[in-house]
Amino acid sequence: MSEPVDVLVRAACVVAAFLVLPLVVGQAEHKVMAHMQGRLGPMYAGGFHGWAQLVADGVKFAQKEAIIPAAADRGVFRLAPAVALVPYLVAMAALPLSPTLVAADLDAGLLFVLAASAVGVLGTLMAGWASANKYALLGALRSAAQLLAYELPMVLAASSVAMAAGSLNLVTIAQAWRPWWLLWQAPAAFVFLIAGLAELQRPPFDIPVADSEIVAGPYTEYSGLRFALFLLAEYAGIVLLGALVAVLFLGGWRGPFDGTLGPVWMLGKTFAVALLVIWFRVSWPRMRSDQLQRFAWGVLVPMALAQVALTAIVIAAEG
């Protein structure tokens, strides 16, 4: 296969995964939340247990009128959904399903994915600022404060794993993984998952979009397809978070018969983390702003720093 064709095939696979996997996670959230709360959830769209509900929702959003407030910054308002969504598509290109199934095997893949995913938060900030709405602006400012608080522990937790593996390449990190990392790197896994939830603004860290306080935060003035793109970005972020946790802390494609079932193991671990994210939404109430900041700076950052120090000590002892 020639190089241009190979690039096109890899890009097409990434786009297909980007369009399908978030919808699967969204449908799983509908059904899992329903069962946890003792109800049915979507049952009719598509026939079998409402499997096409998210597709129906997408069609509904596409048919709705896209309204822009008269006082809004129209260019920034239109661009914000794309800025929130596209970075997750770019980041997924560096996620490996196996040692050979990866669209872009980058030497600094971990840094690339973390940097690309962090850019998505700018879409939320742009949406809040451009909407000419005080609720939206307040939600955007909350997003900024949340990002500043939780980006540091997330990067520190990822650094601990990179130090242990001796590489920033995601394929190399997964290959260096050993089962005892489940115990040794468990604090880093906890910090990384919680910080990832906060960056995605998922419950209990959904303060920027608290409906009981500021309507829908940065997304208050959005409607139609633009609002749907923000929803898709949220589910794409869950897929990305699950895949990163799987690669960094769960061995990625590693498992029995990983030569043939490697991609299956990787997807299974990713969706296991996604189910955990859904469970958090159902089980935990929303935190207050002061609780959120205190938890980040008083718990997660010290825990992540202690984990980095422990990793350095272990590496020095082994060397």
C-alpha positions as CSV (number, residue, x, y, z in Angstrom):
1,M,0.0,0.0,0.0
2,S,1.4,3.4,-1.0
3,E,2.1,6.0,1.7
4,P,-0.7,8.4,0.7
5,V,-3.3,5.6,0.6
6,D,-2.1,4.3,3.9
7,V,-2.5,7.8,5.5
8,L,-6.0,8.1,4.0
9,V,-7.0,4.6,5.4
10,R,-5.7,5.5,8.9
11,A,-7.4,8.8,8.8
12,A,-10.7,7.2,7.7
13,C,-10.4,4.6,10.5
14,V,-9.9,7.4,13.1
15,V,-12.9,9.4,11.9
16,A,-15.1,6.2,11.9
17,A,-14.0,5.4,15.4
18,F,-14.6,9.0,16.4
19,L,-18.1,9.0,15.1
20,V,-19.1,5.6,16.4
21,L,-17.5,5.1,19.8
22,P,-18.9,8.3,21.5
23,L,-22.4,7.3,20.3
24,V,-21.9,3.8,21.9
25,V,-20.9,5.5,25.2
26,G,-23.8,7.9,25.0
27,Q,-26.3,5.0,24.5
28,A,-24.6,3.1,27.3
29,E,-25.1,6.1,29.5
30,H,-28.8,6.2,28.7
31,K,-29.3,2.6,29.5
32,V,-26.9,2.2,32.5
33,M,-28.3,5.3,34.2
34,A,-31.8,4.0,33.7
35,H,-31.0,0.6,35.2
36,M,-29.2,2.2,38.2
37,Q,-32.2,4.4,38.8
38,G,-34.7,1.6,38.4
39,R,-36.3,2.7,35.1
40,L,-36.2,1.5,31.5
41,G,-34.5,4.3,29.6
42,P,-34.9,4.6,25.8
43,M,-36.8,1.6,24.4
44,Y,-38.3,2.5,21.0
45,A,-35.9,4.2,18.6
46,G,-34.4,1.5,16.4
47,G,-36.4,-1.3,17.9
48,F,-34.2,-3.3,20.2
49,H,-33.9,-1.4,23.5
50,G,-33.8,1.9,21.7
51,W,-30.4,1.4,20.2
52,A,-30.9,4.2,17.7
53,Q,-31.9,6.9,20.3
54,L,-28.7,8.9,19.9
55,V,-29.1,8.8,16.1
56,A,-32.7,10.1,16.5
57,D,-31.4,12.8,18.9
58,G,-28.8,13.8,16.3
59,V,-31.5,14.1,13.6
60,K,-33.7,16.1,16.0
61,F,-30.8,18.5,16.7
62,A,-30.0,18.9,13.0
63,Q,-33.6,19.9,12.3
64,K,-33.7,22.6,15.0
65,E,-33.1,26.2,14.3
66,A,-29.6,27.5,15.2
67,I,-30.1,30.8,17.0
68,I,-27.4,33.3,17.6
69,P,-28.0,36.1,20.2
70,A,-28.1,39.6,18.7
71,A,-25.2,40.8,21.0
72,A,-23.1,37.7,20.6
73,D,-19.7,37.7,18.9
74,R,-21.0,35.7,15.9
75,G,-17.6,34.4,14.6
76,V,-16.4,33.1,17.9
77,F,-19.9,31.8,18.8
78,R,-20.0,29.7,15.6
79,L,-16.4,28.5,16.0
80,A,-16.6,27.4,19.6
81,P,-18.3,24.0,19.1
82,A,-15.7,23.0,16.5
83,V,-12.8,24.0,18.9
84,A,-14.4,21.9,21.6
85,L,-14.8,18.8,19.4
86,V,-11.9,18.7,16.9
87,P,-9.1,18.3,19.4
88,Y,-10.5,15.0,20.6
89,L,-10.5,13.8,17.0
90,V,-6.9,14.8,16.7
91,A,-5.9,13.2,20.0
92,M,-7.5,9.8,19.1
93,A,-5.1,9.5,16.2
94,A,-2.3,8.7,18.7
95,L,-4.2,6.1,20.7
96,P,-3.0,2.5,20.0
97,L,-5.4,-0.4,19.8
98,S,-2.4,-2.7,19.5
99,P,1.3,-2.3,18.8
100,T,0.5,-2.1,15.1
101,L,-3.1,-0.6,15.1
102,V,-2.3,3.1,15.7
103,A,-2.9,5.9,13.3
104,A,0.1,8.0,14.4
105,D,2.7,6.3,16.5
106,L,4.4,9.4,18.0
107,D,7.6,9.4,20.1
108,A,5.9,11.9,22.4
109,G,2.4,10.5,22.0
110,L,1.5,11.0,25.7
111,L,2.3,14.7,25.6
112,F,0.5,15.1,22.2
113,V,-2.7,13.5,23.6
114,L,-2.7,15.5,26.8
115,A,-2.0,18.8,25.0
116,A,-4.6,18.2,22.3
117,S,-7.3,17.2,24.8
118,A,-6.6,20.3,26.9
119,V,-7.3,22.5,23.9
120,G,-10.9,21.3,23.8
121,V,-11.6,23.3,27.0
122,L,-11.0,26.5,25.0
123,G,-14.2,25.8,23.1
124,T,-16.1,26.1,26.4
125,L,-14.3,29.4,27.2
126,M,-15.1,30.7,23.8
127,A,-18.7,29.7,24.0
128,G,-19.2,31.4,27.3
129,W,-17.4,34.6,26.3
130,A,-19.1,35.0,22.9
131,S,-22.7,34.3,24.1
132,A,-23.2,37.8,25.6
133,N,-25.0,36.0,28.5
134,K,-24.0,36.4,32.1
135,Y,-24.8,32.8,33.0
136,A,-22.7,31.6,30.1
137,L,-19.8,33.9,31.1
138,L,-19.9,32.7,34.7
139,G,-19.9,29.0,33.5
140,A,-16.9,29.8,31.3
141,L,-15.0,31.3,34.2
142,R,-15.8,28.3,36.3
143,S,-14.4,26.1,33.5
144,A,-11.2,28.1,33.4
145,A,-10.7,27.8,37.2
146,Q,-11.4,24.1,37.0
147,L,-8.9,23.5,34.2
148,L,-6.2,25.4,36.1
149,A,-6.8,23.3,39.2
150,Y,-7.0,19.9,37.7
151,E,-4.5,20.0,34.8
152,L,-1.5,19.9,37.1
153,P,-2.4,16.7,39.0
154,M,-3.4,15.0,35.7
155,V,0.0,15.8,34.1
156,L,1.8,14.7,37.3
157,A,0.0,11.4,37.3
158,A,0.8,10.8,33.7
159,S,4.4,11.7,34.3
160,S,4.7,9.0,37.0
161,V,3.7,6.3,34.4
162,A,6.0,7.8,31.8
163,M,8.9,7.7,34.3
164,A,8.2,4.1,35.1
165,A,8.1,3.1,31.4
166,G,11.0,5.3,30.5
167,S,9.2,6.7,27.5
168,L,6.5,9.1,26.3
169,N,5.4,6.8,23.5
170,L,2.0,5.3,24.3
171,V,2.9,2.0,22.6
172,T,6.1,1.7,24.6
173,I,4.3,2.6,27.8
174,A,1.7,-0.2,27.3
175,Q,4.4,-2.7,26.4
176,A,6.4,-1.8,29.6
177,W,3.3,-2.3,31.8
178,R,3.4,-5.0,34.3
179,P,0.5,-6.4,36.4
180,W,2.1,-5.1,39.7
181,W,1.6,-1.6,38.3
182,L,-2.1,-2.0,39.3
183,L,-0.9,-1.6,42.9
184,W,2.2,0.5,42.5
185,Q,0.6,3.1,40.2
186,A,-2.9,2.9,41.7
187,P,-2.7,6.4,43.4
188,A,-1.6,7.9,40.0
189,A,-4.5,6.1,38.3
190,F,-6.9,7.5,40.9
191,V,-5.6,11.1,40.4
192,F,-5.6,10.8,36.6
193,L,-9.2,9.5,36.4
194,I,-10.6,12.1,38.8
195,A,-8.7,15.0,37.2
196,G,-9.9,13.7,33.8
197,L,-13.5,13.8,35.1
198,A,-13.0,17.4,36.2
199,E,-11.6,18.5,32.9
200,L,-14.6,16.9,31.1
201,Q,-16.9,18.7,33.6
202,R,-18.6,15.5,34.4
203,P,-20.5,15.0,37.6
204,P,-19.6,15.5,40.4
205,F,-17.4,18.2,38.8
206,D,-20.1,19.7,36.6
207,I,-20.1,23.1,38.3
208,P,-19.6,25.0,35.0
209,V,-22.9,23.7,33.7
210,A,-24.9,23.5,36.9
211,D,-28.5,23.7,35.7
212,S,-29.9,24.7,39.1
213,E,-27.6,27.7,39.3
214,I,-26.6,29.0,35.8
215,V,-29.1,27.3,33.4
216,A,-26.6,25.4,31.2
217,G,-23.4,27.5,31.8
218,P,-21.4,28.2,28.6
219,Y,-24.0,26.3,26.4
220,T,-27.0,28.3,27.6
221,E,-27.4,30.2,24.3
222,Y,-26.7,27.2,22.0
223,S,-29.3,25.3,20.1
224,G,-29.6,22.9,17.2
225,L,-26.6,21.2,15.8
226,R,-24.1,23.4,17.6
227,F,-25.4,22.2,20.9
228,A,-25.2,18.6,19.7
229,L,-21.5,19.1,18.9
230,F,-20.8,20.0,22.5
231,L,-22.6,16.9,23.6
232,L,-20.6,14.8,21.1
233,A,-17.4,16.4,22.5
234,E,-18.3,15.3,26.0
235,Y,-18.8,11.7,24.9
236,A,-15.6,11.8,22.8
237,G,-13.8,13.1,25.9
238,I,-15.1,10.1,27.9
239,V,-13.7,7.7,25.2
240,L,-10.4,9.5,25.2
241,L,-10.1,9.4,29.0
242,G,-11.1,5.7,29.1
243,A,-8.5,4.9,26.4
244,L,-5.7,6.8,28.2
245,V,-6.5,5.1,31.5
246,A,-6.4,1.8,29.7
247,V,-3.1,2.4,28.1
248,L,-1.3,4.1,31.0
249,F,-2.6,2.0,33.9
250,L,-4.3,-1.2,32.6
251,G,-1.9,-2.4,30.0
252,G,-3.8,-1.3,27.0
253,W,-4.2,-4.3,24.7
254,R,-2.4,-6.6,27.1
255,G,-4.3,-9.7,28.2
256,P,-4.8,-13.4,27.4
257,F,-4.3,-14.1,23.6
258,D,-3.4,-10.4,23.1
259,G,-1.9,-11.3,19.8
260,T,-5.3,-11.8,18.2
261,L,-7.6,-10.2,20.8
262,G,-5.5,-7.1,21.6
263,P,-7.9,-4.6,20.1
264,V,-10.8,-6.3,21.9
265,W,-9.0,-6.0,25.3
266,M,-8.2,-2.3,24.6
267,L,-11.8,-1.5,23.7
268,G,-13.1,-3.5,26.7
269,K,-10.9,-1.7,29.1
270,T,-11.9,1.6,27.6
271,F,-15.6,1.0,28.0
272,A,-15.0,-0.4,31.5
273,V,-13.6,3.0,32.4
274,A,-16.5,4.7,30.6
275,L,-19.0,2.7,32.8
276,L,-17.1,3.9,35.8
277,V,-17.5,7.5,34.6
278,I,-21.2,6.9,34.2
279,W,-21.4,5.4,37.7
280,F,-19.8,8.5,39.2
281,R,-22.5,10.6,37.5
282,V,-25.3,8.6,39.0
283,S,-23.8,8.2,42.5
284,W,-22.2,11.5,43.5
285,P,-23.8,14.9,44.1
286,R,-22.3,18.0,42.6
287,M,-19.4,19.6,44.5
288,R,-19.3,23.2,45.5
289,S,-16.6,25.5,44.0
290,D,-14.7,25.7,47.2
291,Q,-14.8,21.9,47.7
292,L,-13.6,21.4,44.1
293,Q,-10.6,23.7,44.5
294,R,-9.7,22.3,48.0
295,F,-9.9,18.7,46.7
296,A,-7.6,19.5,43.7
297,W,-4.9,21.5,45.6
298,G,-5.2,19.8,49.0
299,V,-5.6,16.1,47.9
300,L,-4.8,15.4,44.3
301,V,-1.7,17.5,43.8
302,P,0.0,16.2,47.0
303,M,-1.0,12.6,46.1
304,A,0.4,13.0,42.6
305,L,3.7,14.6,43.8
306,A,4.1,11.7,46.3
307,Q,3.5,9.2,43.5
308,V,6.1,10.9,41.3
309,A,8.6,10.8,44.2
310,L,7.8,7.1,44.8
311,T,8.3,6.3,41.1
312,A,11.7,8.0,41.1
313,I,12.8,6.1,44.2
314,V,11.7,2.7,42.7
315,I,13.5,3.5,39.4
316,A,16.7,4.5,41.3
317,A,16.5,1.3,43.3
318,E,16.0,-0.8,40.3
319,G,18.8,1.0,38.4
